[in-house]
């Protein structure tokens, strides 16, 4: 099965159902945005887009944090894991939201997105006790 | 909003399983203890606000930006 997603950036996109992720609680600051599709952003598979299925103008660029930060690890509370039904860490995919400023790109490693690849449920988790910030440098332009 | 007055070492019980205790009051600084089941997530409000701000700041990426993004190890 596929779904038609309207995107301001990419036009109308046919997406496989398997590309859909559901955030039961939305994203922080975007509580109403509960459904997104994951779309590859580059041929190397380093970046992907999270496109809202509800708001054509809303898309986040994301990356896999361990591509850039080998020592990055996400320790999640039971509360957060239960919400997205993760039974085993092998089911979890971690994404960091990328912010592009004029002269640099940064990744939000304080509030990563954890996707359960089995159930396609996802949650933006808060790493309250970590030293990572919302603006870890990926590179300068 | 429900407003309750509490003194040091007095508590509020929420939902029968979450206990919030005023541990210490020093001027405008109050230490609060929260005893909740592990599946209840508890965070400072500021961290939620910071993440909401960060998310809002990240909505402007354009498709054309991807080409100039850094690659790992480069």
N, CA and C atoms of all chains as a GROMACS GRO file, in nm:
protein
  645
    1UNK      N    1   0.084  -0.120   0.000
    1UNK     CA    2   0.000   0.000   0.000
    1UNK      C    3   0.087   0.125   0.000
    2UNK      N    4   0.037   0.228  -0.066
    2UNK     CA    5   0.112   0.352  -0.062
    2UNK      C    6   0.017   0.468  -0.028
    3UNK      N    7   0.077   0.574   0.018
    3UNK     CA    8  -0.002   0.692   0.052
    3UNK      C    9   0.049   0.810  -0.030
    4UNK      N   10  -0.041   0.901  -0.063
    4UNK     CA   11  -0.001   1.021  -0.136
    4UNK      C   12   0.021   1.132  -0.034
    5UNK      N   13   0.142   1.184  -0.032
    5UNK     CA   14   0.176   1.289   0.064
    5UNK      C   15   0.199   1.420  -0.012
    6UNK      N   16   0.131   1.523   0.032
    6UNK     CA   17   0.150   1.654  -0.030
    6UNK      C   18   0.263   1.728   0.042
    7UNK      N   19   0.360   1.769  -0.037
    7UNK     CA   20   0.476   1.836   0.020
    7UNK      C   21   0.505   1.964  -0.055
    8UNK      N   22   0.528   2.070   0.019
    8UNK     CA   23   0.560   2.197  -0.044
    8UNK      C   24   0.695   2.189  -0.115
    9UNK      N   25   0.788   2.113  -0.055
    9UNK     CA   26   0.922   2.103  -0.112
    9UNK      C   27   0.930   2.007  -0.229
   10UNK      N   28   0.854   1.899  -0.222
   10UNK     CA   29   0.874   1.790  -0.318
   10UNK      C   30   0.752   1.762  -0.406
   11UNK      N   31   0.645   1.841  -0.391
   11UNK     CA   32   0.523   1.815  -0.467
   11UNK      C   33   0.448   1.698  -0.407
   12UNK      N   34   0.364   1.633  -0.490
   12UNK     CA   35   0.290   1.517  -0.441
   12UNK      C   36   0.380   1.394  -0.451
   13UNK      N   37   0.397   1.326  -0.338
   13UNK     CA   38   0.489   1.213  -0.335
   13UNK      C   39   0.414   1.086  -0.297
   14UNK      N   40   0.431   0.982  -0.377
   14UNK     CA   41   0.377   0.850  -0.342
   14UNK      C   42   0.472   0.784  -0.244
   15UNK      N   43   0.427   0.757  -0.125
   15UNK     CA   44   0.515   0.696  -0.025
   15UNK      C   45   0.461   0.560   0.014
   16UNK      N   46   0.552   0.467   0.029
   16UNK     CA   47   0.516   0.336   0.078
   16UNK      C   48   0.465   0.349   0.222
   17UNK      N   49   0.366   0.271   0.257
   17UNK     CA   50   0.315   0.272   0.396
   17UNK      C   51   0.427   0.251   0.497
   18UNK      N   52   0.525   0.171   0.459
   18UNK     CA   53   0.634   0.139   0.550
   18UNK      C   54   0.722   0.260   0.582
   19UNK      N   55   0.707   0.366   0.503
   19UNK     CA   56   0.786   0.487   0.528
   19UNK      C   57   0.718   0.578   0.630
   20UNK      N   58   0.596   0.544   0.668
   20UNK     CA   59   0.520   0.629   0.761
   20UNK      C   60   0.565   0.605   0.904
   21UNK      N   61   0.582   0.712   0.979
   21UNK     CA   62   0.606   0.698   1.123
   21UNK      C   63   0.502   0.781   1.198
   22UNK      N   64   0.456   0.724   1.308
   22UNK     CA   65   0.354   0.790   1.389
   22UNK      C   66   0.414   0.831   1.522
   23UNK      N   67   0.401   0.958   1.554
   23UNK     CA   68   0.442   1.011   1.684
   23UNK      C   69   0.316   1.028   1.768
   24UNK      N   70   0.288   0.937   1.860
   24UNK     CA   71   0.162   0.947   1.936
   24UNK      C   72   0.148   1.080   2.008
   25UNK      N   73   0.259   1.141   2.047
   25UNK     CA   74   0.253   1.269   2.119
   25UNK      C   75   0.296   1.387   2.032
   26UNK      N   76   0.312   1.366   1.904
   26UNK     CA   77   0.362   1.473   1.819
   26UNK      C   78   0.508   1.503   1.849
   27UNK      N   79   0.558   1.611   1.791
   27UNK     CA   80   0.693   1.655   1.821
   27UNK      C   81   0.684   1.772   1.918
   28UNK      N   82   0.789   1.796   1.994
   28UNK     CA   83   0.786   1.907   2.089
   28UNK      C   84   0.767   2.038   2.012
   29UNK      N   85   0.666   2.114   2.052
   29UNK     CA   86   0.632   2.237   1.980
   29UNK      C   87   0.540   2.213   1.862
   30UNK      N   88   0.518   2.085   1.829
   30UNK     CA   89   0.432   2.048   1.717
   30UNK      C   90   0.344   1.930   1.759
   31UNK      N   91   0.265   1.952   1.863
   31UNK     CA   92   0.187   1.845   1.924
   31UNK      C   93   0.087   1.783   1.826
   32UNK      N   94   0.040   1.863   1.731
   32UNK     CA   95  -0.062   1.813   1.639
   32UNK      C   96  -0.002   1.734   1.524
   33UNK      N   97   0.130   1.738   1.512
   33UNK     CA   98   0.195   1.672   1.399
   33UNK      C   99   0.232   1.529   1.441
   34UNK      N  100   0.142   1.438   1.412
   34UNK     CA  101   0.161   1.301   1.463
   34UNK      C  102   0.206   1.203   1.355
   35UNK      N  103   0.197   1.244   1.229
   35UNK     CA  104   0.235   1.148   1.125
   35UNK      C  105   0.329   1.212   1.023
   36UNK      N  106   0.436   1.139   0.998
   36UNK     CA  107   0.536   1.185   0.902
   36UNK      C  108   0.574   1.069   0.811
   37UNK      N  109   0.633   1.101   0.697
   37UNK     CA  110   0.697   0.996   0.617
   37UNK      C  111   0.847   1.024   0.614
   38UNK      N  112   0.924   0.917   0.615
   38UNK     CA  113   1.070   0.929   0.607
   38UNK      C  114   1.109   0.915   0.460
   39UNK      N  115   1.178   1.016   0.408
   39UNK     CA  116   1.221   1.012   0.267
   39UNK      C  117   1.371   1.034   0.261
   40UNK      N  118   1.443   0.949   0.189
   40UNK     CA  119   1.587   0.970   0.176
   40UNK      C  120   1.614   1.107   0.116
   41UNK      N  121   1.719   1.175   0.167
   41UNK     CA  122   1.749   1.309   0.118
   41UNK      C  123   1.871   1.310   0.028
   42UNK      N  124   1.957   1.210   0.041
   42UNK     CA  125   2.078   1.207  -0.040
   42UNK      C  126   2.109   1.062  -0.080
   43UNK      N  127   2.182   1.044  -0.189
   43UNK     CA  128   2.209   0.908  -0.236
   43UNK      C  129   2.291   0.825  -0.137
   44UNK      N  130   2.372   0.892  -0.056
   44UNK     CA  131   2.456   0.819   0.041
   44UNK      C  132   2.377   0.769   0.161
   45UNK      N  133   2.257   0.820   0.178
   45UNK     CA  134   2.175   0.775   0.292
   45UNK      C  135   2.217   0.834   0.425
   46UNK      N  136   2.284   0.948   0.420
   46UNK     CA  137   2.326   1.013   0.546
   46UNK      C  138   2.213   1.100   0.602
   47UNK      N  139   2.141   1.161   0.513
   47UNK     CA  140   2.032   1.250   0.556
   47UNK      C  141   1.899   1.195   0.508
   48UNK      N  142   1.795   1.221   0.588
   48UNK     CA  143   1.661   1.193   0.540
   48UNK      C  144   1.566   1.304   0.583
   49UNK      N  145   1.459   1.315   0.508
   49UNK     CA  146   1.355   1.412   0.540
   49UNK      C  147   1.246   1.344   0.621
   50UNK      N  148   1.195   1.417   0.716
   50UNK     CA  149   1.072   1.377   0.785
   50UNK      C  150   0.966   1.476   0.737
   51UNK      N  151   0.881   1.428   0.648
   51UNK     CA  152   0.778   1.515   0.591
   51UNK      C  153   0.646   1.490   0.662
   52UNK      N  154   0.584   1.598   0.711
   52UNK     CA  155   0.452   1.585   0.774
   52UNK      C  156   0.350   1.542   0.668
   53UNK      N  157   0.260   1.450   0.704
   53UNK     CA  158   0.154   1.412   0.610
   53UNK      C  159   0.035   1.506   0.621
   54UNK      N  160   0.041   1.595   0.720
   54UNK     CA  161  -0.072   1.680   0.750
   54UNK      C  162  -0.048   1.824   0.701
   55UNK      N  163   0.079   1.864   0.708
   55UNK     CA  164   0.115   2.002   0.675
   55UNK      C  165   0.219   2.002   0.564
   56UNK      N  166   0.179   2.033   0.441
   56UNK     CA  167   0.273   2.023   0.328
   56UNK      C  168   0.401   2.105   0.347
   57UNK      N  169   0.392   2.216   0.421
   57UNK     CA  170   0.510   2.302   0.435
   57UNK      C  171   0.606   2.252   0.543
   58UNK      N  172   0.565   2.152   0.623
   58UNK     CA  173   0.648   2.112   0.736
   58UNK      C  174   0.731   1.987   0.705
   59UNK      N  175   0.862   2.006   0.702
   59UNK     CA  176   0.953   1.892   0.686
   59UNK      C  177   1.080   1.921   0.765
   60UNK      N  178   1.130   1.818   0.829
   60UNK     CA  179   1.256   1.831   0.903
   60UNK      C  180   1.362   1.749   0.833
   61UNK      N  181   1.481   1.806   0.824
   61UNK     CA  182   1.594   1.730   0.775
   61UNK      C  183   1.656   1.658   0.895
   62UNK      N  184   1.688   1.531   0.876
   62UNK     CA  185   1.744   1.455   0.989
   62UNK      C  186   1.868   1.379   0.943
   63UNK      N  187   1.946   1.336   1.040
   63UNK     CA  188   2.060   1.251   1.010
   63UNK      C  189   2.075   1.147   1.120
   64UNK      N  190   2.154   1.045   1.090
   64UNK     CA  191   2.184   0.947   1.193
   64UNK      C  192   2.302   1.000   1.274
   65UNK      N  193   2.281   1.028   1.403
   65UNK     CA  194   2.385   1.097   1.480
   65UNK      C  195   2.518   1.021   1.485
   66UNK      N  196   2.513   0.889   1.484
   66UNK     CA  197   2.638   0.814   1.497
   66UNK      C  198   2.725   0.823   1.371
   67UNK      N  199   2.667   0.868   1.260
   67UNK     CA  200   2.749   0.895   1.141
   67UNK      C  201   2.853   1.002   1.172
   68UNK      N  202   2.815   1.097   1.258
   68UNK     CA  203   2.903   1.210   1.288
   68UNK      C  204   2.965   1.203   1.427
   69UNK      N  205   2.893   1.143   1.519
   69UNK     CA  206   2.938   1.139   1.659
   69UNK      C  207   2.940   0.992   1.703
   70UNK      N  208   3.057   0.930   1.686
   70UNK     CA  209   3.068   0.786   1.708
   70UNK      C  210   3.034   0.746   1.851
   71UNK      N  211   3.056   0.839   1.945
   71UNK     CA  212   3.032   0.806   2.086
   71UNK      C  213   2.891   0.842   2.133
   72UNK      N  214   2.806   0.878   2.038
   72UNK     CA  215   2.671   0.918   2.077
   72UNK      C  216   2.587   0.796   2.114
   73UNK      N  217   2.525   0.802   2.228
   73UNK     CA  218   2.439   0.692   2.271
   73UNK      C  219   2.314   0.750   2.334
   74UNK      N  220   2.204   0.686   2.312
   74UNK     CA  221   2.077   0.733   2.367
   74UNK      C  222   2.031   0.636   2.474
   75UNK      N  223   2.017   0.689   2.594
   75UNK     CA  224   1.965   0.607   2.703
   75UNK      C  225   1.824   0.655   2.732
   76UNK      N  226   1.729   0.568   2.714
   76UNK     CA  227   1.590   0.613   2.723
   76UNK      C  228   1.522   0.556   2.847
   77UNK      N  229   1.442   0.641   2.911
   77UNK     CA  230   1.362   0.597   3.026
   77UNK      C  231   1.261   0.492   2.984
   78UNK      N  232   1.221   0.410   3.080
   78UNK     CA  233   1.112   0.315   3.056
   78UNK      C  234   0.988   0.384   3.002
   79UNK      N  235   0.963   0.504   3.056
   79UNK     CA  236   0.842   0.578   3.017
   79UNK      C  237   0.839   0.602   2.868
   80UNK      N  238   0.953   0.641   2.815
   80UNK     CA  239   0.960   0.678   2.674
   80UNK      C  240   0.957   0.553   2.586
   81UNK      N  241   1.023   0.447   2.632
   81UNK     CA  242   1.028   0.323   2.554
   81UNK      C  243   0.889   0.261   2.545
   82UNK      N  244   0.818   0.262   2.658
   82UNK     CA  245   0.685   0.201   2.662
   82UNK      C  246   0.593   0.268   2.561
   83UNK      N  247   0.606   0.399   2.551
   83UNK     CA  248   0.520   0.476   2.461
   83UNK      C  249   0.532   0.428   2.316
   84UNK      N  250   0.652   0.390   2.275
   84UNK     CA  251   0.667   0.348   2.135
   84UNK      C  252   0.692   0.197   2.124
   85UNK      N  253   0.669   0.127   2.233
   85UNK     CA  254   0.663  -0.020   2.232
   85UNK      C  255   0.793  -0.088   2.190
   86UNK      N  256   0.906  -0.027   2.226
   86UNK     CA  257   1.032  -0.090   2.190
   86UNK      C  258   1.062  -0.204   2.287
   87UNK      N  259   1.081  -0.322   2.232
   87UNK     CA  260   1.109  -0.439   2.315
   87UNK      C  261   1.259  -0.467   2.320
   88UNK      N  262   1.327  -0.428   2.213
   88UNK     CA  263   1.469  -0.459   2.205
   88UNK      C  264   1.537  -0.344   2.132
   89UNK      N  265   1.661  -0.313   2.173
   89UNK     CA  266   1.724  -0.195   2.113
   89UNK      C  267   1.752  -0.210   1.964
   90UNK      N  268   1.754  -0.335   1.917
   90UNK     CA  269   1.777  -0.356   1.773
   90UNK      C  270   1.660  -0.301   1.690
   91UNK      N  271   1.546  -0.279   1.754
   91UNK     CA  272   1.430  -0.225   1.682
   91UNK      C  273   1.438  -0.074   1.666
   92UNK      N  274   1.527  -0.012   1.741
   92UNK     CA  275   1.527   0.134   1.748
   92UNK      C  276   1.617   0.197   1.642
   93UNK      N  277   1.563   0.298   1.577
   93UNK     CA  278   1.643   0.380   1.486
   93UNK      C  279   1.644   0.521   1.544
   94UNK      N  280   1.764   0.579   1.551
   94UNK     CA  281   1.776   0.712   1.612
   94UNK      C  282   1.806   0.815   1.503
   95UNK      N  283   1.733   0.924   1.506
   95UNK     CA  284   1.755   1.034   1.412
   95UNK      C  285   1.772   1.164   1.488
   96UNK      N  286   1.857   1.250   1.436
   96UNK     CA  287   1.872   1.383   1.496
   96UNK      C  288   1.824   1.486   1.395
   97UNK      N  289   1.749   1.584   1.443
   97UNK     CA  290   1.700   1.690   1.355
   97UNK      C  291   1.814   1.787   1.324
   98UNK      N  292   1.829   1.819   1.197
   98UNK     CA  293   1.936   1.907   1.152
   98UNK      C  294   1.882   2.048   1.133
   99UNK      N  295   1.958   2.144   1.181
   99UNK     CA  296   1.923   2.285   1.157
   99UNK      C  297   2.030   2.348   1.069
  100UNK      N  298   1.986   2.414   0.964
  100UNK     CA  299   2.081   2.479   0.874
  100UNK      C  300   2.076   2.629   0.897
  101UNK      N  301   2.188   2.683   0.938
  101UNK     CA  302   2.198   2.828   0.952
  101UNK      C  303   2.282   2.878   0.835
  102UNK      N  304   2.306   3.010   0.831
  102UNK     CA  305   2.377   3.068   0.718
  102UNK      C  306   2.513   3.002   0.696
  103UNK      N  307   2.585   2.980   0.805
  103UNK     CA  308   2.723   2.939   0.790
  103UNK      C  309   2.753   2.800   0.846
  104UNK      N  310   2.651   2.732   0.897
  104UNK     CA  311   2.679   2.603   0.960
  104UNK      C  312   2.555   2.513   0.964
  105UNK      N  313   2.581   2.385   0.979
  105UNK     CA  314   2.472   2.290   1.002
  105UNK      C  315   2.495   2.226   1.138
  106UNK      N  316   2.388   2.216   1.215
  106UNK     CA  317   2.397   2.157   1.347
  106UNK      C  318   2.293   2.046   1.362
  107UNK      N  319   2.316   1.960   1.459
  107UNK     CA  320   2.221   1.851   1.485
  107UNK      C  321   2.174   1.861   1.629
  108UNK      N  322   2.048   1.832   1.650
  108UNK     CA  323   1.991   1.833   1.784
  108UNK      C  324   2.012   1.696   1.849
  109UNK      N  325   2.115   1.688   1.932
  109UNK     CA  326   2.144   1.561   1.998
  109UNK      C  327   2.086   1.555   2.139
  110UNK      N  328   2.028   1.665   2.184
  110UNK     CA  329   1.963   1.665   2.316
  110UNK      C  330   1.823   1.604   2.308
  111UNK      N  331   1.760   1.624   2.192
  111UNK     CA  332   1.624   1.573   2.174
  111UNK      C  333   1.613   1.486   2.051
  112UNK      N  334   1.678   1.370   2.052
  112UNK     CA  335   1.675   1.285   1.932
  112UNK      C  336   1.537   1.222   1.911
  113UNK      N  337   1.517   1.175   1.791
  113UNK     CA  338   1.394   1.104   1.758
  113UNK      C  339   1.425   0.955   1.757
  114UNK      N  340   1.347   0.879   1.830
  114UNK     CA  341   1.366   0.735   1.831
  114UNK      C  342   1.247   0.672   1.760
  115UNK      N  343   1.277   0.594   1.656
  115UNK     CA  344   1.172   0.528   1.578
  115UNK      C  345   1.177   0.379   1.608
  116UNK      N  346   1.064   0.321   1.639
  116UNK     CA  347   1.055   0.176   1.647
  116UNK      C  348   1.034   0.126   1.505
  117UNK      N  349   1.136   0.061   1.450
  117UNK     CA  350   1.131   0.022   1.308
  117UNK      C  351   1.030  -0.091   1.284
  118UNK      N  352   0.990  -0.158   1.392
  118UNK     CA  353   0.892  -0.268   1.378
  118UNK      C  354   0.750  -0.212   1.373
  119UNK      N  355   0.719  -0.123   1.468
  119UNK     CA  356   0.581  -0.072   1.477
  119UNK      C  357   0.564   0.062   1.407
  120UNK      N  358   0.675   0.124   1.366
  120UNK     CA  359   0.675   0.256   1.302
  120UNK      C  360   0.617   0.362   1.395
  121UNK      N  361   0.631   0.341   1.524
  121UNK     CA  362   0.595   0.447   1.619
  121UNK      C  363   0.722   0.518   1.661
  122UNK      N  364   0.710   0.647   1.687
  122UNK     CA  365   0.829   0.725   1.714
  122UNK      C  366   0.802   0.829   1.822
  123UNK      N  367   0.911   0.875   1.879
  123UNK     CA  368   0.899   0.973   1.987
  123UNK      C  369   1.024   1.059   1.990
  124UNK      N  370   1.006   1.186   2.013
  124UNK     CA  371   1.122   1.272   2.038
  124UNK      C  372   1.151   1.263   2.187
  125UNK      N  373   1.266   1.210   2.222
  125UNK     CA  374   1.296   1.189   2.363
  125UNK      C  375   1.383   1.303   2.416
  126UNK      N  376   1.379   1.321   2.545
  126UNK     CA  377   1.456   1.427   2.611
  126UNK      C  378   1.568   1.361   2.690
  127UNK      N  379   1.691   1.389   2.652
  127UNK     CA  380   1.806   1.332   2.725
  127UNK      C  381   1.846   1.430   2.835
  128UNK      N  382   1.764   1.431   2.940
  128UNK     CA  383   1.774   1.536   3.041
  128UNK      C  384   1.912   1.545   3.106
  129UNK      N  385   1.976   1.434   3.128
  129UNK     CA  386   2.103   1.436   3.202
  129UNK      C  387   2.225   1.433   3.112
  130UNK      N  388   2.206   1.451   2.982
  130UNK     CA  389   2.320   1.438   2.893
  130UNK      C  390   2.390   1.572   2.875
  131UNK      N  391   2.510   1.568   2.821
  131UNK     CA  392   2.583   1.692   2.797
  131UNK      C  393   2.568   1.737   2.651
  132UNK      N  394   2.494   1.659   2.572
  132UNK     CA  395   2.473   1.699   2.433
  132UNK      C  396   2.375   1.816   2.427
  133UNK      N  397   2.392   1.899   2.324
  133UNK     CA  398   2.306   2.017   2.312
  133UNK      C  399   2.214   2.003   2.192
  134UNK      N  400   2.130   2.104   2.173
  134UNK     CA  401   2.041   2.104   2.056
  134UNK      C  402   2.115   2.152   1.931
  135UNK      N  403   2.241   2.195   1.949
  135UNK     CA  404   2.314   2.252   1.835
  135UNK      C  405   2.455   2.198   1.826
  136UNK      N  406   2.469   2.068   1.809
  136UNK     CA  407   2.603   2.010   1.792
  136UNK      C  408   2.645   2.028   1.647
  137UNK      N  409   2.766   2.079   1.630
  137UNK     CA  410   2.813   2.116   1.496
  137UNK      C  411   2.836   1.993   1.407
  138UNK      N  412   2.775   1.994   1.290
  138UNK     CA  413   2.802   1.892   1.189
  138UNK      C  414   2.911   1.941   1.094
  139UNK      N  415   2.905   2.069   1.063
  139UNK     CA  416   3.006   2.126   0.975
  139UNK      C  417   2.973   2.270   0.941
  140UNK      N  418   3.077   2.341   0.894
  140UNK     CA  419   3.057   2.481   0.853
  140UNK      C  420   3.062   2.490   0.702
  141UNK      N  421   2.999   2.593   0.648
  141UNK     CA  422   2.996   2.609   0.502
  141UNK      C  423   3.104   2.705   0.457
  142UNK      N  424  -0.631   2.588   3.700
  142UNK     CA  425  -0.519   2.530   3.774
  142UNK      C  426  -0.555   2.513   3.922
  143UNK      N  427  -0.527   2.398   3.974
  143UNK     CA  428  -0.548   2.375   4.118
  143UNK      C  429  -0.430   2.434   4.193
  144UNK      N  430  -0.457   2.516   4.293
  144UNK     CA  431  -0.349   2.577   4.372
  144UNK      C  432  -0.358   2.527   4.515
  145UNK      N  433  -0.248   2.472   4.565
  145UNK     CA  434  -0.242   2.419   4.701
  145UNK      C  435  -0.125   2.484   4.774
  146UNK      N  436  -0.142   2.513   4.902
  146UNK     CA  437  -0.029   2.562   4.983
  146UNK      C  438   0.036   2.445   5.055
  147UNK      N  439   0.168   2.442   5.054
  147UNK     CA  440   0.242   2.335   5.122
  147UNK      C  441   0.358   2.395   5.198
  148UNK      N  442   0.395   2.333   5.310
  148UNK     CA  443   0.515   2.372   5.384
  148UNK      C  444   0.625   2.271   5.353
  149UNK      N  445   0.745   2.302   5.401
  149UNK     CA  446   0.856   2.208   5.384
  149UNK      C  447   0.818   2.070   5.437
  150UNK      N  448   0.856   1.969   5.359
  150UNK     CA  449   0.830   1.828   5.392
  150UNK      C  450   0.685   1.786   5.377
  151UNK      N  451   0.601   1.876   5.330
  151UNK     CA  452   0.464   1.834   5.298
  151UNK      C  453   0.457   1.795   5.151
  152UNK      N  454   0.362   1.709   5.121
  152UNK     CA  455   0.356   1.652   4.986
  152UNK      C  456   0.219   1.671   4.922
  153UNK      N  457   0.219   1.642   4.793
  153UNK     CA  458   0.094   1.634   4.716
  153UNK      C  459   0.097   1.498   4.647
  154UNK      N  460  -0.015   1.430   4.648
  154UNK     CA  461  -0.020   1.302   4.577
  154UNK      C  462  -0.108   1.318   4.454
  155UNK      N  463  -0.052   1.280   4.340
  155UNK     CA  464  -0.124   1.291   4.213
  155UNK      C  465  -0.156   1.151   4.164
  156UNK      N  466  -0.279   1.129   4.131
  156UNK     CA  467  -0.320   1.003   4.068
  156UNK      C  468  -0.293   0.880   4.156
  157UNK      N  469  -0.274   0.904   4.284
  157UNK     CA  470  -0.252   0.792   4.377
  157UNK      C  471  -0.114   0.730   4.370
  158UNK      N  472  -0.033   0.767   4.270
  158UNK     CA  473   0.097   0.701   4.259
  158UNK      C  474   0.215   0.796   4.234
  159UNK      N  475   0.188   0.925   4.234
  159UNK     CA  476   0.297   1.022   4.216
  159UNK      C  477   0.298   1.115   4.339
  160UNK      N  478   0.411   1.118   4.407
  160UNK     CA  479   0.421   1.203   4.526
  160UNK      C  480   0.519   1.317   4.499
  161UNK      N  481   0.472   1.438   4.518
  161UNK     CA  482   0.557   1.556   4.498
  161UNK      C  483   0.575   1.621   4.634
  162UNK      N  484   0.701   1.630   4.677
  162UNK     CA  485   0.730   1.678   4.812
  162UNK      C  486   0.814   1.806   4.807
  163UNK      N  487   0.778   1.903   4.888
  163UNK     CA  488   0.860   2.023   4.902
  163UNK      C  489   0.971   1.988   5.001
  164UNK      N  490   1.095   1.983   4.953
  164UNK     CA  491   1.205   1.938   5.038
  164UNK      C  492   1.270   2.053   5.114
  165UNK      N  493   1.281   2.167   5.047
  165UNK     CA  494   1.353   2.279   5.108
  165UNK      C  495   1.310   2.409   5.043
  166UNK      N  496   1.294   2.512   5.124
  166UNK     CA  497   1.261   2.644   5.071
  166UNK      C  498   1.367   2.741   5.121
  167UNK      N  499   1.434   2.804   5.026
  167UNK     CA  500   1.536   2.902   5.064
  167UNK      C  501   1.519   3.023   4.974
  168UNK      N  502   1.455   3.129   5.026
  168UNK     CA  503   1.425   3.246   4.942
  168UNK      C  504   1.332   3.206   4.830
  169UNK      N  505   1.370   3.237   4.704
  169UNK     CA  506   1.283   3.200   4.592
  169UNK      C  507   1.328   3.068   4.529
  170UNK      N  508   1.410   2.994   4.603
  170UNK     CA  509   1.462   2.868   4.552
  170UNK      C  510   1.395   2.753   4.628
  171UNK      N  511   1.327   2.669   4.556
  171UNK     CA  512   1.254   2.560   4.620
  171UNK      C  513   1.300   2.426   4.564
  172UNK      N  514   1.338   2.334   4.651
  172UNK     CA  515   1.375   2.200   4.605
  172UNK      C  516   1.253   2.109   4.618
  173UNK      N  517   1.226   2.040   4.509
  173UNK     CA  518   1.107   1.955   4.503
  173UNK      C  519   1.150   1.812   4.473
  174UNK      N  520   1.095   1.719   4.546
  174UNK     CA  521   1.120   1.578   4.519
  174UNK      C  522   0.999   1.516   4.451
  175UNK      N  523   1.025   1.438   4.348
  175UNK     CA  524   0.914   1.374   4.278
  175UNK      C  525   0.935   1.224   4.281
  176UNK      N  526   0.840   1.156   4.335
  176UNK     CA  527   0.848   1.011   4.344
  176UNK      C  528   0.737   0.956   4.254
  177UNK      N  529   0.778   0.898   4.142
  177UNK     CA  530   0.678   0.852   4.045
  177UNK      C  531   0.720   0.718   3.988
  178UNK      N  532   0.625   0.640   3.940
  178UNK     CA  533   0.662   0.514   3.875
  178UNK      C  534   0.755   0.540   3.758
  179UNK      N  535   0.837   0.442   3.726
  179UNK     CA  536   0.938   0.460   3.622
  179UNK      C  537   0.878   0.496   3.486
  180UNK      N  538   0.756   0.455   3.462
  180UNK     CA  539   0.700   0.483   3.329
  180UNK      C  540   0.644   0.626   3.317
  181UNK      N  541   0.654   0.703   3.426
  181UNK     CA  542   0.611   0.844   3.418
  181UNK      C  543   0.736   0.928   3.390
  182UNK      N  544   0.730   1.007   3.283
  182UNK     CA  545   0.849   1.089   3.254
  182UNK      C  546   0.833   1.227   3.318
  183UNK      N  547   0.942   1.272   3.379
  183UNK     CA  548   0.941   1.400   3.451
  183UNK      C  549   1.057   1.484   3.399
  184UNK      N  550   1.028   1.604   3.352
  184UNK     CA  551   1.134   1.692   3.302
  184UNK      C  552   1.109   1.835   3.348
  185UNK      N  553   1.216   1.912   3.355
  185UNK     CA  554   1.203   2.055   3.377
  185UNK      C  555   1.133   2.117   3.256
  186UNK      N  556   1.050   2.215   3.282
  186UNK     CA  557   0.976   2.280   3.174
  186UNK      C  558   1.072   2.344   3.072
  187UNK      N  559   1.185   2.400   3.123
  187UNK     CA  560   1.276   2.471   3.032
  187UNK      C  561   1.329   2.383   2.921
  188UNK      N  562   1.352   2.256   2.953
  188UNK     CA  563   1.412   2.168   2.854
  188UNK      C  564   1.311   2.139   2.741
  189UNK      N  565   1.184   2.128   2.779
  189UNK     CA  566   1.080   2.112   2.677
  189UNK      C  567   1.071   2.237   2.590
  190UNK      N  568   1.078   2.354   2.655
  190UNK     CA  569   1.069   2.479   2.581
  190UNK      C  570   1.188   2.492   2.486
  191UNK      N  571   1.306   2.452   2.534
  191UNK     CA  572   1.426   2.461   2.450
  191UNK      C  573   1.414   2.371   2.327
  192UNK      N  574   1.362   2.250   2.349
  192UNK     CA  575   1.349   2.157   2.237
  192UNK      C  576   1.241   2.204   2.140
  193UNK      N  577   1.134   2.262   2.192
  193UNK     CA  578   1.030   2.315   2.103
  193UNK      C  579   1.087   2.427   2.017
  194UNK      N  580   1.170   2.512   2.080
  194UNK     CA  581   1.236   2.622   2.006
  194UNK      C  582   1.329   2.566   1.900
  195UNK      N  583   1.406   2.464   1.939
  195UNK     CA  584   1.501   2.404   1.844
  195UNK      C  585   1.426   2.343   1.725
  196UNK      N  586   1.314   2.277   1.753
  196UNK     CA  587   1.236   2.218   1.643
  196UNK      C  588   1.185   2.327   1.549
  197UNK      N  589   1.135   2.436   1.608
  197UNK     CA  590   1.082   2.545   1.523
  197UNK      C  591   1.193   2.604   1.437
  198UNK      N  592   1.316   2.613   1.495
  198UNK     CA  593   1.428   2.671   1.421
  198UNK      C  594   1.474   2.579   1.308
  199UNK      N  595   1.431   2.453   1.311
  199UNK     CA  596   1.480   2.355   1.214
  199UNK      C  597   1.385   2.336   1.096
  200UNK      N  598   1.279   2.417   1.090
  200UNK     CA  599   1.178   2.392   0.987
  200UNK      C  600   1.209   2.459   0.853
  201UNK      N  601   1.317   2.536   0.849
  201UNK     CA  602   1.342   2.614   0.727
  201UNK      C  603   1.433   2.549   0.624
  202UNK      N  604   1.474   2.424   0.648
  202UNK     CA  605   1.567   2.360   0.554
  202UNK      C  606   1.504   2.346   0.416
  203UNK      N  607   1.583   2.377   0.314
  203UNK     CA  608   1.533   2.365   0.178
  203UNK      C  609   1.594   2.242   0.110
  204UNK      N  610   1.524   2.190   0.012
  204UNK     CA  611   1.573   2.071  -0.058
  204UNK      C  612   1.713   2.096  -0.115
  205UNK      N  613   1.736   2.219  -0.162
  205UNK     CA  614   1.865   2.252  -0.225
  205UNK      C  615   1.980   2.256  -0.124
  206UNK      N  616   1.945   2.268   0.004
  206UNK     CA  617   2.050   2.276   0.107
  206UNK      C  618   2.128   2.145   0.120
  207UNK      N  619   2.062   2.034   0.086
  207UNK     CA  620   2.121   1.902   0.115
  207UNK      C  621   2.256   1.885   0.046
  208UNK      N  622   2.268   1.938  -0.075
  208UNK     CA  623   2.391   1.919  -0.152
  208UNK      C  624   2.514   1.975  -0.081
  209UNK      N  625   2.495   2.081  -0.003
  209UNK     CA  626   2.612   2.143   0.059
  209UNK      C  627   2.632   2.098   0.204
  210UNK      N  628   2.551   2.004   0.248
  210UNK     CA  629   2.565   1.958   0.386
  210UNK      C  630   2.693   1.878   0.406
  211UNK      N  631   2.747   1.884   0.527
  211UNK     CA  632   2.869   1.808   0.554
  211UNK      C  633   2.847   1.658   0.544
  212UNK      N  634   2.953   1.589   0.505
  212UNK     CA  635   2.953   1.443   0.503
  212UNK      C  636   3.043   1.395   0.617
  213UNK      N  637   3.010   1.284   0.681
  213UNK     CA  638   3.093   1.240   0.794
  213UNK      C  639   3.236   1.215   0.751
  214UNK      N  640   3.327   1.252   0.837
  214UNK     CA  641   3.468   1.224   0.813
  214UNK      C  642   3.533   1.312   0.707
  215UNK      N  643   3.460   1.416   0.661
  215UNK     CA  644   3.516   1.504   0.560
  215UNK      C  645   3.556   1.636   0.625
   0.00000   0.00000   0.00000
